[in-house]
Every structure is written in C-alpha cells, then in structure tokens.
Amino acid sequence: MSYKICVYAIAKNEMKFIERWYNSVKEADYLCVLDTGSTDGSFEKFKELNIITAQKKYDKFRFDLARNDSMELIPDDTDICVCVDIDEMFEPGWSKILRDNWHEGVGRARYRYTWNFNADGSEGVVFMADKVHKHGMFKWIYPVHEILALKDGYDPNYETLSFPNIQLNHRADNTKSRASYLPLLELSVKENPNDDRNVHYLGREYMFHREYDKAIKTLKRHLTLPTSNWDAERSASLRYIAQCYSYKGNTKKKIEYLHRAILEADYMREPYYELATTYYEKKDYLMSAFYFNEMFKIKERVLNYMSTPICWSGVPYDYLSMCYYYLSKYDKAIKAVERAIDFSPNDERLKNNKQIFIDLYNKIIH
C-alpha cells in the first residue's frame, strides 16, 4: 500500500523561510498551511506555490486552536499527517522512510529533531520529536507548548514508530518575540491547574522573565503534583529552582537543589555540570573537579529537550584543567586541556594554557 502524506503548518509573516521549507517538505503528497494574518506576502506566496492554504485571523490567538483549524485543510484521503513549522526543514528522504515503514495499527511516529544550532554550526539541543500522526486520530491541546492528544473513541493502544534516521532541523527567527508565551502559559495552567507539564513550563517561563519568587513557587508545585513522574523534567525543575536561588544570591540553596537534581536524574550531565561550575565559582576546586569527573562518567547523551550541548562540548574539560591547575595537579591539567583542545583545535588560549601547564609540570619533575 502506498500511504499518502500531508505536511501541514500554521504561519504568520514567514516570507524569508517559505522557499526553504517548501523545498524540504515537497516530498509529501499534500502541503497545507493556515496563514494567521501575514502582512509580508507570505499568504500570497503559499498560493503561488500551489499549497493548500487559507487565512484566518484570531482575536485571541492560541496555538492549539490554530493548529486544529489547520488540520481542517488536510485532504480526506491522507494517511499520514506531519506537522512542520515554516522555520523547520527536513533532510531529504524522510517521506520514503515513513511510507516504507508505516502500517496498520500505527498512530504516531518519532523523529530526530535539532531544536537549535551553536554559533559554529554544530548541533545544540537535540531530542526525538513526535508530530507525525495518523489522519483524523488526534487533536491539539493547550494554548502554548501544545501537544497532540488522542480523540475520543480511538484505541489508546496504538503503535508508535521511532526513526532516528529522519532528521528535522529548526532554524528559528530569533527576532520574533515570545512575549505571548507567558500569558498563554498562565491561561493553560488556569484551564488545567494539575497538568504537571505546563506547570513546569510556566515556572521556567517565570524564570526567563526574572520573576524568581513566582518561578520557585511554581516549580516547587510542579514537584508535588501526582503526575509529575518524569525524572528528567523533575530534575530540570530542581535545576531551575537552583538557578533562581542563584539569581537571588542564595548559593547555599542553589547547591542544595542541584544535589537534589542529581538524585532525580543521575544519568544526565546537566546537574553535575551546574554543580561543578558553582563550586568553581566558589573557588572550591577540589569539589568542582570531583563533580566534573562524575559528569564525565556519563557517556551517552539522552535525547530529550533538557539536554544542553555545553555539557557535551570542550567547556567542561577547560574548567577541569583550570581546577587541576589551581590544585597544582599539572599532569592532570595537561590531560584535561588536551581534551578541550580536541573540541577547539584553533583556540589559542587553550593552547597557551597547555604550554603553561607543561612548563609548570616540567619544573616539578626536574
């Protein structure tokens, strides 16, 4: 059986991304875009490209409503729906993988998603996303940070496929404001006060807005909710609480909550890194070195949205080399800075540090 694929999206003023998006998704049988009020020619461009499109403006915008409206454009004979925002693009071959592996009983599919890229072009935050679904089976819920939810009457015991060889890249327009996120998250939590996911997101958003007391209160509430059982997200809430205490000048509380974050998810590098750098800032180089070394025992990067690229870069080795330098462990400092140089072979500061460590070590052994 040849399954028909529809890529669908919502858009507003995305003119500079449309051609790139179109070229990455045109492997699909259908393309559908709901324009939510563009004034830059985007709506006309979608029509020019023969994309199934309509325009709808909202007095009170919310992402779930717009995405559900966009699904109304999907042709009835579609089998597989793929939600791809206009600032995202697939690497070639994705549609064949879906068609070759889709079968009766499948409801969802996951794929590898790079949410951002570092300044040098390397990948930043990477995780497995899941906006591929069977047509007619799902709806979008939540005003922001929206997710797919099963419609009433459908069997929840559907199969979910996982395709790490399907790659979607997100290259966002960082000039766009996210000011609407906070009120939409507050609305989301008001509508569903015990939804652990959105309480977590709201606490994080308060932190982004520097409302640290609200953030701490909200994130602590997230940890008390009966459904708050994803250890990685709980660990992230504890790390955000620690960051808030740091911004408030309470390093003791920061360290306490970072220790708790490690206990929640000891398989993730992030809490170790934040604790190690905290001790470094306190000039407690022995404790800093200890936690960096504990962090390096974790060899596999977990693909969830809490995984931060700095923990898998040369930066921790740079820190560790300086810890050993201050501890007069120059042989270990040399080894650590060499690992940092592996990541940044043209960094003159690192190369100079290595020579300093070598000179100091030679003085000791001669």
Secondary structure, DSSP 4 states (H G I P E B T S, - for coil): ----EEEEEEESS-HHHHHHHHHHHTTSSEEEEEES--SSSHHHHHHHTT-EEEE---SS--HHHHHHHHHTTS-TT--EEEE--TTEEEPTTHHHHHHHH--TTEEEEEEEEE--B-TTS-B-SEEEEEEEEETTSEEEESSSS-EEEEPTTS-S--EEEEEEEEEEEE---TTS--TTHHHHHHHHHHHSTT-HHHHHHHHHHHHHTT-HHHHHHHHHHHHHSTT---HHHHHHHHHHHHHHHHHTT-HHHHHHHHHHHHHH-TT-HHHHHHHHHHHHHTT-HHHHHHHHHHHHT--S---STT--GGGGSSHHHHHHHHHHHHTT-HHHHHHHHHHHHHH-TT-HHHHHHHHHHHHHHHHHH-
